Amino acid sequence: MKQNTKTVILMGLLLVFGYCKGFSQTKAKPTDKVKKRTIMEQFETEYVMSVEDRIALKEKRYAHQIRAKKILDTLAISDRKRKKLMKELRKRPFSQRINKAILVETMFEDAIEKPQKK
């Protein structure tokens, strides 16, 4: 008899804890309101770029990455170095190492394209 009462009490406690845990998870979470303006826009509007300007900068940055990738693909360097430069291009497209590699390639192309004057 003693064993049955312990089992019933244990099952009752588990039922209460399960109900409380389930009830706490179903509470409605407050929705965050989207702010129309940030604090920076409210007080210093001349420092915030417009949406069109930000989109133009993003497109320019993307075009720079594509151009750099094409140049890195054509370089006569080892595959290991090319992979490192490509990885760095994804993480930091304007890094010094990538600019140095691109500069070497473009300087070489300029030297070939211009005929020498006598």
VOGU-3710 file (C-alpha; in Angstrom, 3 decimals, decimal comma):
1> mkqntktvil> 0,000/0,000/0,000  2,828/2,344/0,842  4,425/1,667/-2,528  1,221/2,610/-4,394  0,870/5,971/-2,640  4,462/6,891/-3,444  3,875/6,007/-7,095  0,647/8,027/-7,220  2,312/11,058/-5,599  5,299/10,788/-7,977
11> mglllvfgyc> 3,018/10,540/-11,020  1,012/13,537/-9,776  4,154/15,646/-9,345  5,413/14,685/-12,804  2,024/15,585/-14,261  2,048/19,005/-12,535  5,638/19,766/-13,617  4,899/18,659/-17,186  1,798/20,850/-17,286  3,686/23,869/-15,948
21> kgfsqtkakp> 6,520/23,412/-18,420  4,120/23,006/-21,354  2,065/25,996/-20,266  5,125/28,225/-19,957  6,192/27,406/-23,525  2,840/28,308/-25,034  2,740/31,868/-23,713  2,475/34,470/-26,428  5,774/36,274/-26,869  5,609/40,029/-27,349
31> tdkvkkrtim> 6,331/41,072/-30,896  9,067/43,602/-31,473  7,981/46,671/-33,333  10,101/47,733/-36,238  11,407/51,225/-35,781  10,978/53,485/-38,742  14,022/55,513/-37,861  17,128/54,809/-35,885  18,505/57,151/-33,261  21,220/58,221/-35,693
41> eqfeteyvms> 18,632/59,182/-38,308  16,624/61,160/-35,805  19,440/63,435/-34,737  22,160/63,310/-37,405  20,450/62,804/-40,747  23,391/64,095/-42,795  25,590/61,222/-41,550  23,168/58,492/-42,664  23,329/57,419/-46,290  20,146/56,992/-48,274
51> vedrialkek> 18,944/53,577/-49,372  19,854/54,262/-52,997  23,411/55,228/-52,033  23,837/52,085/-49,949  22,529/49,905/-52,795  24,887/51,613/-55,247  27,857/51,007/-52,931  26,872/47,366/-52,514  26,657/46,861/-56,289  30,016/48,581/-56,749
61> ryahqirakk> 31,590/46,354/-54,075  30,089/43,257/-55,725  31,431/44,300/-59,148  34,876/44,808/-57,592  34,770/41,281/-56,137  33,807/39,747/-59,477  36,601/41,629/-61,267  39,128/40,592/-58,620  38,009/36,967/-58,861  38,462/36,989/-62,638
71> ildtlaisdr> 41,957/38,428/-62,278  42,899/35,919/-59,579  41,695/33,062/-61,793  44,008/34,147/-64,609  47,128/34,672/-62,482  50,011/32,261/-62,943  50,283/31,311/-59,264  50,017/28,052/-57,349  46,615/26,604/-56,565  47,272/26,871/-52,856
81> krkklmkelr> 47,993/30,593/-53,056  45,004/31,114/-55,372  42,706/29,371/-52,871  44,050/31,521/-50,030  43,483/34,682/-52,053  39,965/33,568/-53,009  39,158/32,852/-49,366  40,460/36,254/-48,366  38,483/37,841/-51,211  35,268/36,453/-49,719
91> krpfsqrink> 36,120/37,639/-46,208  37,862/40,969/-46,921  37,541/42,066/-50,559  39,682/45,194/-50,126  42,639/43,618/-48,322  46,211/44,626/-49,051  47,249/41,158/-50,294  44,488/41,031/-52,902  45,140/44,592/-54,047  48,828/43,779/-54,410
101> ailvetmfed> 48,097/40,685/-56,533  45,633/42,596/-58,712  48,018/45,530/-59,113  50,782/43,236/-60,354  48,440/41,703/-62,922  47,093/45,018/-64,200  50,558/46,563/-64,422  51,675/43,581/-66,473  48,681/43,965/-68,825  49,370/47,678/-69,273
111> aiekpqkk> 52,970/46,968/-70,240  51,863/44,521/-72,946  49,118/46,697/-74,400  51,179/49,860/-74,844  53,564/49,737/-77,815  57,028/51,093/-77,183  57,994/54,293/-79,026  61,335/54,570/-80,761
//
